[in-house]
Structure formats: structure tokens, C-alpha cells
Amino acid sequence: MYHTQEKRDKVLTGPIICKKDNAWLGVAWYFWYDGEDAFFWGQVSKKKTGYFEIYKADLEFQNVLDTVFNEDHYLFWLKQIEKAKSAFMKAGKMLTLKQLNDYFLDKKIWSKLDGIMFQHMAESGDAFIVKDFQYKKRIQLAVYNSDIISNFALDSIEKCV
């Protein structure tokens, strides 16, 4: 899988953890399933230095919640999100992404998982290969246990356009 970061002075020896409040699945190391998506992410989100780096790594999936390819995992995932949504709606609040992730952290919902594989939905037509039709899944893995990451190495250095 692929990890995208702004180009730095030194080549990374491991992925950088994302701690942003708007991270899709909370504090985690994020990887793309497909190199094309890692490249696209670099072009849209990693422009600070004018260049970005794509790293490649092997990941162990034994203890990963696979919401993309495993129906039982997907249904469990939906049930957990619906529970969180219901809890906030009862309190008369609109659920934000940070609140959702904090809820999962407080309830220790994902605490026994090494990661979650999920489908990221593109926000704009720029990510579509066919105009207005996203037929290809944009798959990401949020890793909570860095022990499942191995063989992390620089794959390419790209220029932002």
C-alpha cells in the first residue's frame, strides 16, 4: 500500500501519523490501496513544498476491519456509526467527524483492531476517471498499530502541478 507525504529534506524511515481533527478515522497512519490514489492525494493535499513523496509498504491484514470487501465487517461498521449518530441525535446535536472519532475512542469501539480499511469517496469530479462516475473504489487503510507495517520505503518523488 502507499503513504503520501510532502517532500522533506530526508527520506522517511516510517510513515507519519495523522493527528488532524478532520482525519477520516481519527489518529492513524493512512495508506492508499492504489498508487494512482496516492498520487492524486499528493497533488490535492500535499503541495506545501511543491513536491511530494510516495512511499510503499507491506501491511498485515489479519486484524483489520475490512469495510470494503467483507460484508460482515461492513455491516458491523455501519451499525457502529448508526449507534454514534443516534447518541448525538438524542442529545440534539449534529455529529461532526471529530465527535464521531472521539466517540469511537471513548467507547473503545476500535481498540482491539490494528486498522480499518474503508472506501474514500471523492469530493469532486476531478477524482473521477469517467466524468461524474466514480466506478473505481478509492480504498484507504487507517492503521492504529504500527506493528503491522513493514518494508516501508520511498517509491517516488513527484512534482505538484
Contacts in CASP RR format, 6 or more apart in sequence:
PFRMAT RR
TARGET T0000
AUTHOR 0000-0000-0000
METHOD contacts of the structure
MODEL  1
MYHTQEKRDKVLTGPIICKKDNAWLGVAWYFWYDGEDAFFWGQVSKKKTG
YFEIYKADLEFQNVLDTVFNEDHYLFWLKQIEKAKSAFMKAGKMLTLKQL
NDYFLDKKIWSKLDGIMFQHMAESGDAFIVKDFQYKKRIQLAVYNSDIIS
NFALDSIEKCV
1 31 0 8 1.000
1 32 0 8 1.000
1 33 0 8 1.000
1 56 0 8 1.000
1 57 0 8 1.000
1 58 0 8 1.000
1 59 0 8 1.000
1 141 0 8 1.000
2 31 0 8 1.000
2 32 0 8 1.000
2 33 0 8 1.000
2 34 0 8 1.000
2 35 0 8 1.000
2 37 0 8 1.000
2 38 0 8 1.000
2 54 0 8 1.000
2 55 0 8 1.000
2 56 0 8 1.000
2 57 0 8 1.000
2 155 0 8 1.000
3 15 0 8 1.000
3 16 0 8 1.000
3 29 0 8 1.000
3 30 0 8 1.000
3 31 0 8 1.000
3 32 0 8 1.000
3 38 0 8 1.000
3 54 0 8 1.000
3 55 0 8 1.000
3 56 0 8 1.000
3 57 0 8 1.000
3 152 0 8 1.000
4 32 0 8 1.000
4 38 0 8 1.000
4 39 0 8 1.000
4 41 0 8 1.000
4 42 0 8 1.000
4 45 0 8 1.000
4 46 0 8 1.000
4 52 0 8 1.000
4 53 0 8 1.000
4 54 0 8 1.000
4 55 0 8 1.000
5 12 0 8 1.000
5 15 0 8 1.000
5 16 0 8 1.000
5 46 0 8 1.000
5 52 0 8 1.000
5 53 0 8 1.000
5 55 0 8 1.000
6 46 0 8 1.000
6 47 0 8 1.000
6 48 0 8 1.000
6 49 0 8 1.000
6 50 0 8 1.000
6 51 0 8 1.000
6 52 0 8 1.000
6 53 0 8 1.000
7 49 0 8 1.000
7 50 0 8 1.000
7 51 0 8 1.000
7 52 0 8 1.000
7 53 0 8 1.000
7 157 0 8 1.000
8 49 0 8 1.000
8 53 0 8 1.000
11 53 0 8 1.000
11 154 0 8 1.000
12 53 0 8 1.000
12 55 0 8 1.000
12 152 0 8 1.000
12 154 0 8 1.000
13 152 0 8 1.000
14 55 0 8 1.000
14 149 0 8 1.000
14 152 0 8 1.000
15 29 0 8 1.000
15 30 0 8 1.000
15 31 0 8 1.000
15 55 0 8 1.000
15 57 0 8 1.000
15 143 0 8 1.000
15 146 0 8 1.000
15 149 0 8 1.000
15 152 0 8 1.000
16 29 0 8 1.000
17 27 0 8 1.000
17 28 0 8 1.000
17 29 0 8 1.000
18 26 0 8 1.000
18 27 0 8 1.000
18 28 0 8 1.000
18 29 0 8 1.000
18 30 0 8 1.000
19 27 0 8 1.000
21 97 0 8 1.000
21 98 0 8 1.000
22 97 0 8 1.000
22 98 0 8 1.000
23 30 0 8 1.000
23 97 0 8 1.000
23 101 0 8 1.000
23 142 0 8 1.000
24 30 0 8 1.000
24 97 0 8 1.000
24 118 0 8 1.000
24 120 0 8 1.000
24 140 0 8 1.000
24 142 0 8 1.000
25 101 0 8 1.000
25 110 0 8 1.000
25 116 0 8 1.000
25 118 0 8 1.000
25 142 0 8 1.000
26 101 0 8 1.000
26 105 0 8 1.000
26 142 0 8 1.000
27 101 0 8 1.000
28 115 0 8 1.000
28 142 0 8 1.000
28 143 0 8 1.000
28 144 0 8 1.000
29 142 0 8 1.000
29 143 0 8 1.000
29 146 0 8 1.000
29 149 0 8 1.000
30 140 0 8 1.000
30 141 0 8 1.000
30 142 0 8 1.000
30 143 0 8 1.000
31 57 0 8 1.000
31 59 0 8 1.000
31 140 0 8 1.000
31 141 0 8 1.000
31 143 0 8 1.000
32 38 0 8 1.000
32 41 0 8 1.000
32 138 0 8 1.000
32 139 0 8 1.000
32 140 0 8 1.000
33 117 0 8 1.000
33 137 0 8 1.000
33 139 0 8 1.000
33 140 0 8 1.000
33 141 0 8 1.000
34 138 0 8 1.000
34 139 0 8 1.000
35 54 0 8 1.000
37 120 0 8 1.000
37 138 0 8 1.000
37 139 0 8 1.000
37 140 0 8 1.000
38 54 0 8 1.000
39 54 0 8 1.000
39 158 0 8 1.000
40 127 0 8 1.000
42 52 0 8 1.000
42 54 0 8 1.000
42 158 0 8 1.000
42 160 0 8 1.000
43 52 0 8 1.000
43 158 0 8 1.000
43 160 0 8 1.000
43 161 0 8 1.000
44 126 0 8 1.000
46 52 0 8 1.000
46 160 0 8 1.000
47 160 0 8 1.000
50 159 0 8 1.000
50 160 0 8 1.000
51 157 0 8 1.000
51 158 0 8 1.000
51 159 0 8 1.000
51 160 0 8 1.000
52 157 0 8 1.000
52 158 0 8 1.000
52 160 0 8 1.000
53 154 0 8 1.000
53 156 0 8 1.000
53 157 0 8 1.000
53 158 0 8 1.000
54 154 0 8 1.000
54 155 0 8 1.000
54 156 0 8 1.000
54 157 0 8 1.000
54 158 0 8 1.000
55 152 0 8 1.000
55 153 0 8 1.000
55 154 0 8 1.000
55 155 0 8 1.000
56 151 0 8 1.000
56 152 0 8 1.000
56 153 0 8 1.000
56 154 0 8 1.000
56 155 0 8 1.000
57 149 0 8 1.000
57 150 0 8 1.000
57 151 0 8 1.000
57 152 0 8 1.000
57 153 0 8 1.000
58 149 0 8 1.000
58 150 0 8 1.000
58 151 0 8 1.000
59 141 0 8 1.000
59 143 0 8 1.000
59 148 0 8 1.000
59 149 0 8 1.000
59 150 0 8 1.000
60 114 0 8 1.000
60 148 0 8 1.000
60 150 0 8 1.000
61 117 0 8 1.000
61 148 0 8 1.000
62 114 0 8 1.000
63 112 0 8 1.000
63 113 0 8 1.000
63 114 0 8 1.000
63 115 0 8 1.000
63 145 0 8 1.000
63 148 0 8 1.000
64 113 0 8 1.000
64 114 0 8 1.000
64 115 0 8 1.000
64 116 0 8 1.000
64 117 0 8 1.000
64 141 0 8 1.000
64 148 0 8 1.000
65 73 0 8 1.000
65 76 0 8 1.000
65 77 0 8 1.000
65 110 0 8 1.000
65 113 0 8 1.000
65 115 0 8 1.000
65 116 0 8 1.000
65 117 0 8 1.000
66 73 0 8 1.000
66 74 0 8 1.000
66 117 0 8 1.000
67 73 0 8 1.000
67 74 0 8 1.000
67 77 0 8 1.000
67 116 0 8 1.000
67 117 0 8 1.000
67 118 0 8 1.000
67 119 0 8 1.000
68 74 0 8 1.000
68 117 0 8 1.000
68 118 0 8 1.000
68 119 0 8 1.000
68 137 0 8 1.000
68 139 0 8 1.000
69 117 0 8 1.000
77 116 0 8 1.000
77 118 0 8 1.000
80 104 0 8 1.000
80 109 0 8 1.000
81 100 0 8 1.000
84 95 0 8 1.000
84 100 0 8 1.000
84 103 0 8 1.000
84 104 0 8 1.000
85 95 0 8 1.000
87 103 0 8 1.000
88 94 0 8 1.000
88 95 0 8 1.000
88 99 0 8 1.000
88 103 0 8 1.000
89 95 0 8 1.000
93 99 0 8 1.000
103 109 0 8 1.000
104 110 0 8 1.000
110 116 0 8 1.000
110 144 0 8 1.000
113 144 0 8 1.000
114 143 0 8 1.000
114 144 0 8 1.000
114 145 0 8 1.000
114 147 0 8 1.000
114 148 0 8 1.000
115 141 0 8 1.000
115 142 0 8 1.000
115 143 0 8 1.000
115 144 0 8 1.000
115 145 0 8 1.000
115 148 0 8 1.000
116 141 0 8 1.000
116 142 0 8 1.000
116 144 0 8 1.000
117 139 0 8 1.000
117 140 0 8 1.000
117 141 0 8 1.000
118 139 0 8 1.000
118 140 0 8 1.000
118 141 0 8 1.000
118 142 0 8 1.000
119 137 0 8 1.000
119 138 0 8 1.000
119 139 0 8 1.000
119 140 0 8 1.000
120 138 0 8 1.000
120 139 0 8 1.000
120 140 0 8 1.000
121 134 0 8 1.000
121 138 0 8 1.000
122 128 0 8 1.000
122 134 0 8 1.000
122 138 0 8 1.000
125 131 0 8 1.000
125 132 0 8 1.000
127 134 0 8 1.000
127 138 0 8 1.000
128 134 0 8 1.000
129 135 0 8 1.000
129 136 0 8 1.000
143 149 0 8 1.000
END
